[in-house]
Structure formats: structure tokens, C-alpha cells
Amino acid sequence: MDNGKSYKAVYDENIILMYKGELTFDLITTIISTLENKMTELESDRKIKKRFYSIITECIQNLYYHIDESLKTNQALGEYDSRAALVLITARERFYSLVTGNYIPSGQVEKIRERLDKINSVPADGLRELYKRALNDSGFSDKGTGGLGFIDIARKTGQKLIYKFHPVSDDYSYFTFQVKLPRSF
């Protein structure tokens, strides 16, 4: 691919933010603030801005939480940095796309997959009820959140949750999560 085409491909993607590296609390604050300012420039619809901000905050907090949990297990990642995270946000004509990625202990893969699949199996009009049930079922997750963030993301986007797990060692997998937020409802 020549330089003109690769520049055009990146430009056409309308990348709002791309970050790959260690995720710290201070960096999270900076990313969220930067995105809030960027959305003020990009989006005129207050509802969309509010949903975007809520979803990005939830996704980045999830990243930080999972990185923190991975570090507590003290399992070596070898060549991989357990604090490494990926955040990629693009603006398309019809939707905003948010992709996050982080390492998680392989033992958590099935539990997360089951939660995401359960959320995806519920019709959009049933997500509110699932959210209420999860609020009342403190055993639904170790932290007592019941995967509420994932349910809330599905409710706010009206979309199925897109995810993948990529095994990187016996102990760790790389979890990618994508959210598409329509630019109109």
C-alpha cells in the first residue's frame, strides 16, 4: 500500500482516540476528559453525547478493573505486559465504534463469555428487566455488580455486544470488546 492510500485509509476511519499501553488512573481521567472535549466538537445531539460519555466511562473503568484484578493473581505474562490496554474510538457516518482490549486470566474467560452471551440472548426490550434482576442478585458476580455495566451498555446502544478472547498463554487471554453506538436513534 502506498503512503497516499494508507493516509487516506486512516483519515477515512475518523479515529477520535487510539491508545495502547499501560493504563493508570491518571491516564483514565485524561482520556475521559479528552473524549468529553472531542465529543463537544463532533456531536451536536445531547442524548448521543451523554450515552457516548456513559459508555466510554464504563468501558474504561472495566479495563482498569480487569487490569487490577489480573495483577492480583501475580501470574507472569512473559513477554506480555499485564497492565497493557487498548482503547480505539472511531467515528463513522452512522455510529461511533469503541474497541477496548486487555489481558485477563484464562480462568475468567468462560464466566465473562457466559455473561455476555446471556446479555446478547435477551431482546432489547428485555434488557431493563435483566438489569433489575442483576441488581437484586448479588451472587451474579464476585464484585456484586452482576455485569451491570455490560447490561447497561447493551441497553444504551440497542446493539449486541461484540467480543473475542484470544489465548496468549495457558494462564492469560486477550479480551477485545467492541461497542457500536448509533449516531441517531
Kinemage of the C-alpha trace (Angstrom):
@kinemage 1
@onewidth
@group {chain A} dominant
@subgroup {mainchain}
@vectorlist {calphas} color= white
{ca met a 1} P 0.000 0.000 0.000
{ca asp a 2} L 1.471 3.362 -0.942
{ca asn a 3} L 1.642 6.210 1.578
{ca gly a 4} L -1.219 8.142 -0.036
{ca lys a 5} L -3.605 5.223 0.303
{ca ser a 6} L -2.586 4.377 3.874
{ca tyr a 7} L -3.034 8.011 4.946
{ca lys a 8} L -6.441 8.088 3.270
{ca ala a 9} L -7.459 4.832 4.975
{ca val a 10} L -6.521 6.216 8.393
{ca tyr a 11} L -8.140 9.565 7.639
{ca asp a 12} L -11.346 7.880 6.451
{ca glu a 13} L -11.509 5.888 9.680
{ca asn a 14} L -12.023 9.154 11.603
{ca ile a 15} L -10.021 7.993 14.590
{ca ile a 16} L -11.028 10.013 17.628
{ca leu a 17} L -8.601 8.342 20.021
{ca met a 18} L -6.173 5.471 19.865
{ca tyr a 19} L -4.137 4.337 22.854
{ca lys a 20} L -2.111 1.226 23.513
{ca gly a 21} L -0.033 0.915 26.646
{ca glu a 22} L -0.127 0.965 30.415
{ca leu a 23} L -3.390 2.203 31.833
{ca thr a 24} L -3.235 4.208 35.059
{ca phe a 25} L -5.910 6.050 36.996
{ca asp a 26} L -4.463 9.432 35.949
{ca leu a 27} L -4.457 8.364 32.308
{ca ile a 28} L -8.094 7.238 32.549
{ca thr a 29} L -9.045 10.676 33.846
{ca thr a 30} L -7.164 12.324 30.979
{ca ile a 31} L -8.688 10.033 28.327
{ca ile a 32} L -12.234 10.615 29.569
{ca ser a 33} L -11.701 14.377 29.739
{ca thr a 34} L -10.174 14.436 26.247
{ca leu a 35} L -13.091 12.436 24.845
{ca glu a 36} L -15.616 14.691 26.515
{ca asn a 37} L -13.999 17.705 24.819
{ca lys a 38} L -13.779 15.906 21.472
{ca met a 39} L -17.452 14.906 21.605
{ca thr a 40} L -18.392 18.537 22.195
{ca glu a 41} L -16.763 19.293 18.827
{ca leu a 42} L -18.096 16.243 16.954
{ca glu a 43} L -21.614 15.657 18.156
{ca ser a 44} L -24.494 18.112 18.398
{ca asp a 45} L -27.083 15.648 19.770
{ca arg a 46} L -27.009 15.870 23.588
{ca lys a 47} L -28.535 12.402 24.019
{ca ile a 48} L -25.821 10.791 21.896
{ca lys a 49} L -23.092 12.712 23.750
{ca lys a 50} L -24.484 11.607 27.102
{ca arg a 51} L -24.726 7.950 26.012
{ca phe a 52} L -21.239 8.046 24.485
{ca tyr a 53} L -19.737 9.524 27.640
{ca ser a 54} L -21.512 6.990 29.860
{ca ile a 55} L -20.460 4.037 27.698
{ca ile a 56} L -16.830 5.108 27.339
{ca thr a 57} L -16.581 5.682 31.088
{ca glu a 58} L -17.982 2.205 31.788
{ca cys a 59} L -15.673 0.520 29.258
{ca ile a 60} L -12.526 2.236 30.509
{ca gln a 61} L -13.421 1.531 34.131
{ca asn a 62} L -13.893 -2.141 33.169
{ca leu a 63} L -10.435 -2.130 31.602
{ca tyr a 64} L -8.869 -0.657 34.697
{ca tyr a 65} L -10.701 -3.065 36.987
{ca his a 66} L -9.638 -6.124 34.957
{ca ile a 67} L -6.041 -4.958 34.781
{ca asp a 68} L -6.046 -4.507 38.546
{ca glu a 69} L -7.570 -7.981 39.038
{ca ser a 70} L -5.012 -9.558 36.661
{ca leu a 71} L -2.158 -8.054 38.636
{ca lys a 72} L -3.519 -9.518 41.888
{ca thr a 73} L -3.130 -13.041 40.509
{ca asn a 74} L 0.636 -12.433 40.154
{ca gln a 75} L 0.862 -14.770 37.192
{ca ala a 76} L 3.667 -13.967 34.792
{ca leu a 77} L 2.677 -12.911 31.318
{ca gly a 78} L 6.135 -13.460 29.906
{ca glu a 79} L 6.593 -11.069 27.004
{ca tyr a 80} L 3.160 -9.506 27.582
{ca asp a 81} L 2.570 -6.525 29.860
{ca ser a 82} L -0.397 -7.276 32.126
{ca arg a 83} L -1.059 -3.518 32.504
{ca ala a 84} L -1.240 -3.045 28.740
{ca ala a 85} L -4.585 -1.956 27.391
{ca leu a 86} L -6.020 -0.893 24.063
{ca val a 87} L -8.567 1.861 23.509
{ca leu a 88} L -9.635 2.703 19.942
{ca ile a 89} L -12.509 5.050 19.232
{ca thr a 90} L -13.638 5.927 15.732
{ca ala a 91} L -16.488 7.970 14.319
{ca arg a 92} L -18.311 6.538 11.335
{ca glu a 93} L -21.156 8.124 9.438
{ca arg a 94} L -23.849 6.083 11.226
{ca phe a 95} L -22.171 5.089 14.508
{ca tyr a 96} L -19.299 5.536 16.929
{ca ser a 97} L -17.145 2.481 17.468
{ca leu a 98} L -15.299 1.817 20.705
{ca val a 99} L -12.858 -1.086 20.949
{ca thr a 100} L -11.067 -1.999 24.155
{ca gly a 101} L -8.578 -4.765 24.779
{ca asn a 102} L -6.811 -6.167 27.805
{ca tyr a 103} L -5.309 -9.326 29.254
{ca ile a 104} L -7.446 -11.404 31.582
{ca pro a 105} L -6.727 -14.646 33.438
{ca ser a 106} L -7.894 -17.524 31.236
{ca gly a 107} L -9.919 -18.842 34.175
{ca gln a 108} L -12.270 -15.856 33.797
{ca val a 109} L -12.973 -16.359 30.080
{ca glu a 110} L -15.970 -18.683 30.429
{ca lys a 111} L -17.593 -16.601 33.163
{ca ile a 112} L -17.319 -13.425 31.063
{ca arg a 113} L -18.403 -15.233 27.886
{ca glu a 114} L -21.491 -16.617 29.669
{ca arg a 115} L -22.468 -13.150 30.919
{ca leu a 116} L -22.017 -11.541 27.511
{ca asp a 117} L -23.870 -14.336 25.737
{ca lys a 118} L -26.722 -14.107 28.247
{ca ile a 119} L -26.984 -10.353 27.633
{ca asn a 120} L -26.876 -10.894 23.854
{ca ser a 121} L -29.628 -13.530 24.065
{ca val a 122} L -32.085 -11.073 25.612
{ca pro a 123} L -34.180 -8.977 23.216
{ca ala a 124} L -33.592 -5.221 23.520
{ca asp a 125} L -36.910 -4.728 25.284
{ca gly a 126} L -35.950 -7.324 27.914
{ca leu a 127} L -32.667 -5.721 28.958
{ca arg a 128} L -34.321 -3.459 31.519
{ca glu a 129} L -35.749 -6.497 33.324
{ca leu a 130} L -32.369 -8.299 33.155
{ca tyr a 131} L -30.756 -5.185 34.663
{ca lys a 132} L -33.274 -5.175 37.542
{ca arg a 133} L -32.745 -8.897 38.186
{ca ala a 134} L -28.954 -8.445 38.198
{ca leu a 135} L -29.296 -5.586 40.698
{ca asn a 136} L -31.120 -7.926 43.069
{ca asp a 137} L -28.797 -10.916 42.506
{ca ser a 138} L -25.576 -10.013 44.317
{ca gly a 139} L -24.216 -13.504 43.575
{ca phe a 140} L -24.249 -12.777 39.843
{ca ser a 141} L -20.640 -11.559 40.094
{ca asp a 142} L -17.728 -11.597 42.510
{ca lys a 143} L -17.884 -7.828 42.956
{ca gly a 144} L -21.673 -7.754 43.330
{ca thr a 145} L -22.100 -5.712 40.155
{ca gly a 146} L -23.719 -8.555 38.268
{ca gly a 147} L -22.218 -7.422 34.978
{ca leu a 148} L -24.432 -4.353 35.227
{ca gly a 149} L -22.020 -2.328 33.108
{ca phe a 150} L -22.320 -4.729 30.186
{ca ile a 151} L -26.109 -4.790 30.504
{ca asp a 152} L -26.202 -1.002 30.662
{ca ile a 153} L -24.023 -0.731 27.543
{ca ala a 154} L -26.365 -3.068 25.635
{ca arg a 155} L -29.366 -1.020 26.824
{ca lys a 156} L -27.838 2.314 25.840
{ca thr a 157} L -26.649 1.215 22.404
{ca gly a 158} L -29.531 -1.059 21.451
{ca gln a 159} L -26.848 -3.310 19.929
{ca lys a 160} L -25.497 -6.781 20.607
{ca leu a 161} L -22.148 -6.850 22.425
{ca ile a 162} L -19.208 -7.868 20.235
{ca tyr a 163} L -16.261 -9.616 21.862
{ca lys a 164} L -13.420 -12.070 21.336
{ca phe a 165} L -10.983 -13.954 23.528
{ca his a 166} L -7.530 -14.689 22.127
{ca pro a 167} L -5.466 -17.183 24.180
{ca val a 168} L -1.894 -15.879 24.624
{ca ser a 169} L -0.627 -18.419 27.175
{ca asp a 170} L -2.019 -21.144 29.401
{ca asp a 171} L -2.755 -18.529 32.047
{ca tyr a 172} L -3.895 -15.489 30.048
{ca ser a 173} L -6.160 -14.481 27.192
{ca tyr a 174} L -6.548 -11.164 25.433
{ca phe a 175} L -10.107 -9.865 25.654
{ca thr a 176} L -11.345 -7.484 22.962
{ca phe a 177} L -14.681 -5.777 23.376
{ca gln a 178} L -16.419 -3.613 20.778
{ca val a 179} L -19.355 -1.288 21.227
{ca lys a 180} L -21.206 0.418 18.381
{ca leu a 181} L -23.223 3.458 19.379
{ca pro a 182} L -25.609 4.610 16.668
{ca arg a 183} L -25.370 8.329 15.907
{ca ser a 184} L -29.153 8.559 15.704
{ca phe a 185} L -31.998 6.755 17.457
